[in-house]
């Protein structure tokens, strides 16, 4: 073998290192990306089919439901509590920004949260997050910090929902409740949460609307000329935001209980089951892709978990009422925020 053949043999063998019969990683990634939109429609279609099928079986019971004056009073209470929950969630988002090292006025975070929250019903289920990122950027929060705050918020909500579901479920023994509690608390520890937040923030940044070539070139030039900002991360356990999200879940659950009570009296013994089922159903509606605002997923999960706890007709009516109440509360919150700002009574823009 000549020296020339020795020097060229490694280079010539490299292209053949990938077996021709095996798909590359890029091919698999492209295939998964193509399947994602269909997966969302399959999930949404399946959950809506289950809800419609259940409604068809029990439509006579639903049609027989009548709401008296006291029941309408309970509906008003459920609406007020749910609206308060959304206002409170905006305040907690300000806490999350402060945990990441940014000064955020509580009133500003509430207004920004309420104005962007209704966008979650748009296809894609990400536009409310995008709106909050843009709102935080307008107040001087860097893109990475703004993205981390909107990633951290649903993670804390999901953990809070798990904690409420475990603690309030009377069918789970004490040892399993403690295990669930410790698991939930461990999920939001900085050593666990920081790597997750970093990866999710990168994934969300890839989903930003496309920019023009000139804008991208200017961004790259400015990045080259300016030093890279320090990585945003949690410096300690997020006790205050977690407690805030637990209160948020408690308010949302109370609104659901009042919605059920508007159709039928609710006993004290039923409240833990209602809260546990609501928390799990709400969490799945939050995390399952393809369901804007959790539509379909929340209803199907609540119907499955509360079967036998509440009569089917009352349960169907209560779940439908609560979806209407929740959407109406979000719309009222957004309208109030816009209206107050139009009158010049909203929070003043200040740098964070």
N, C-alpha and C positions, 0 to 999 in steps of 0.2 A: 504493500500500500504506500502510495507516494505521500509526501507532506501536504500537497495540495488537497488530496482527497481526505486527509485527516482533518484539515482545517475547515473543509466545507461540509463534512458529514453531520456535525451537530446542527448546523443551520438547516440542512435539507431534511433532517428527521423531525424538526419541531412542528411543521404543519401537520404531520401525520400522527402527532401525539394524541389528538382528539379522535376517538373512534367515530367512524362515519355513521354507524348505526345508532348512536346515542344522541339525543337532542342536547344542544348547548343550553347553558343557563339563561342566555338572552332569549332563546326560543321559548323556554318555559315561562319566563317572566312576561313575554308578549302574549302568550296564550292565556295566562292568568288575568292580565290586564283586559284582554278582549272578553273574558267571561264575567268580569266584575259587574258590568251593567245588567247582564241577564240574571246574575245571582240576586241582585237587588229586587228585580221584578218578580223573581220566583218567591223570595221571602215575603214580599208585600202581597203578592197574589195568594199565596198559601194561607197567610194569616187572615186576609179579608174573606177568603172562602170559608174558613172555619167560623168566623163571626157571622157571616150571612147564613151559613147552614144552621148554626145554633139559633139564630133569630127566626129562621123558617120553622124550626121545630117548636118554638115557644112563642110565636107571634100572638096567639090568642091571649096568653098571660100578660104580654106586654101591652096589648090593646086594652086590656081590662084595668090597667093602672090609672088611678085618678089622684091628682094632687090637690089637697085642700089648702086653705089659707095658711095653716101652720106649716105645711110642706113647702109652700112657696117662700115662707120665711126662712126655712132651713136652706133652700136654694140660695137665697140672698146671703146667708151666713157663709155658705160654701164658696160663693163667688168672692166675698170680701176676704176670707182667709187665703184663698188661692192668689188673689191680687197682692195681698200682704206678703205671701211667700216669694213672689217674683221681685217685689221691691227689696225684700231681705236678701235675695240672691245677688242682686246688684251691689248691695252693700258688702257682701262677703267677697265678691270679685275684687273690690277695692282692697280688702284685707290681703287677698292673694298677691296683688301687685306689691303691696307693702312687704310681704314676706320675701319677695324677690328683690327688694331693695329700692323700690320706687314709691315716691310719695303720691298718693292718689286721694283726692277729696271724695269722701263718702257720697256726697250729693252728686258729684260728677259721674261716679261709677254707676249709681242707680239710674240716672238719666240715660247714659250710654247703653246700659244693659237693657232697659225697657224698650228703647228705640230699635235695638237690633234683634231682640228676642223673637219677634214674629217672623223673621226671615228664615227660621229653621223649618218652616213648612214649604219652602221652595225646594224643587228637585235638587238633590245632592246633599241636603241636610248639613251643609257646612257654611252657608252664607251668613248665619248669625255669628259664627266664630270669626269669619273674615271681617264682618262689620266691627266687631269689638277690637280686633287687631288694628284696624285702621283708626278707630277712635282713640286707642291707646297711643298709637304713633303720633296722632295730631296733638297729643299732650306731652310729647317729648320722650315717650318710652321707646327704646330701640326695638327693632323688629323681633329679635330673638326673645327679649323679655316679654313683649306683647304676645307672641306665639306661645311661649311657655305658660303664661297666665291662662290662656283659653284652653290649653291642654290639661293643665292642672285642675281646673274647675270641674269638668265632667268626671275626672278620675276620683276626686274627693267626693263628688256626689254619688258615684257608683259604690265607693267603699262605705259611705254613710248609709246607703240603701241596704247594703249587705248587713251592716251592723244592726240596723233597725229590724230587718227581716229575721235575723238570728235571735235577737233578744226578745222580740215580741211573739215569736212562734212557740206556742205552748206544747206543740207536738214534739219538739226537739228537747232532749234531756239537757241537764245543766252542763255536763262535760262537753257536749258538742257545741253548745252555745258559747262556752268559754274558748273552745278551739276556734270557732268562727270569729269571735271577738279579737283574739290574738292575731289571727291571720289577716283580718281587715286592718288592724292597727299596724301590722308589719308591712303591709303593702304601701303605706304612705310614709315609711321611714325614708329619710334622705338618701341612704345608701341604696335603697331599692328604687326610689322614685326618680332620683337625678338621671340615671342612665335611660330610664323609660321616657322621661320628659325630653331629653336631648334627642332621642330617636324620633319621637312623635313630632317634635317641633320641626325637625328636618323634613319629615314627610309632609307636614302641612305647608311648609314653605315651598315645596315643589308644586303644590296645588294652587299657587297664586296665579291670577290672570296673566296672560302673556304680555310682555312688554315689547316695545319697538326696539329695533337694533340700536338706534342712537341712545335710547335710555339704558340699554344693557351695557353699551360701551362706556357711557358716562359713569355707570355704577362701578364697572370694573376699574376704570381709571381712578375714581375716588377711593376704591378699596386698596389699590396699589399705593396711593399717596398717603393714606391715613393709616395709623396703627390699628390692628384688629382689636375690637372691644373684648374685654374679659368675658369668659363664659358665665352665663347666668345660671345660678344653681341655688338650691335650698341650702341654707347654712345651718338650720336646726329643724327639729320636728314641727310640722305645721299644725300645732294644737288648736290655735284660734280659728283658722279657716275650717278645720275639720269639725269643730264644735258648731261653727256657723252653718255648715252644710247639714249637720244632724238636725239643727233647728229647722232648716229649710225643708228637709224630708218630713219632719214632724208636722209642719204646717200643711204641706201638700197632702199628707195622709189624713190629717184632720178634715181638710176640705172634702176628701173622698168619703169619709165616714158621714159627714153632714149630707152629702149628695145621696147616699144610700138611705139615710134617715128621712129624707124628704119623701121617699116612696113607702117606707115601712119602718116602724120603730126598731131601733137598734139597741140590744141589751149590752150591758157592760161586758159580759162574757164574750160577746162577738167582736169587740173592738180589737183585741190582740190579733185575731185571725185576719181581720180586715186590714190592719196596718201591715202585717207581715206580707200578705198577698199583694197589697198595693205596692210595697217597696220593691218586691221582686219584679212585678210587672212593669213598674216604672223604670227600674234599672235596665231590664231587657229592652224596653222601648228606647232607652238612651244609647245602648251600646250596639244593638243589632243594626247592621247597615241596610240601606234600602228602604227605610221607613221614616220619611220626613216627620219630625215631631213625635216619633214613636207610634204613628197611626197604624192600627192593625195589630202590631206586636203587643202593645199594652193591653188592648181589649181582649185579645185571644188568651194571653197569659192570665189575666184577672178572671176570666170566665172559667178557665181550667182549674185554677187554684181554689176558687171560692165555690165550686160546684158542691152542693150539699150543705154549705154553710149558710147561704142565702138562697131563697127560692129563685128559680131560673128566671122567671119574668121580672122580678124585682132587680136581680143582678144585671140582666141585660139593660133594663131601663136606667139603672144607676150608673153603669159604665158609660152608656151613651150620654146621660146627663152630665157626667163628670167631664167627658171629652168636650162637650159644649161649654161648660163652665170654665174649663182650663183655657180653651181658645179665646173665649170672650174676655177672660181676665187679662190675657196677654195683649189682646187688641185694645182694651181699655187702658192698660198700662202704657202702651206705645202712644196712644192718642193723648193721654194726660201729659206725658213727657214732651211731645211735640207742641201741644197747646201751651203749656207753661213756658217753654222756651220762646214761642212766638210772642208771648206777652212780655218777654224780657225779664221773667222772674226766675229763670233757671240758673244753674251754677255758672259762674264766670270762668272763661278759659284761663287756665294758669299752667305754667310749666311744672312738670312733675320733678 
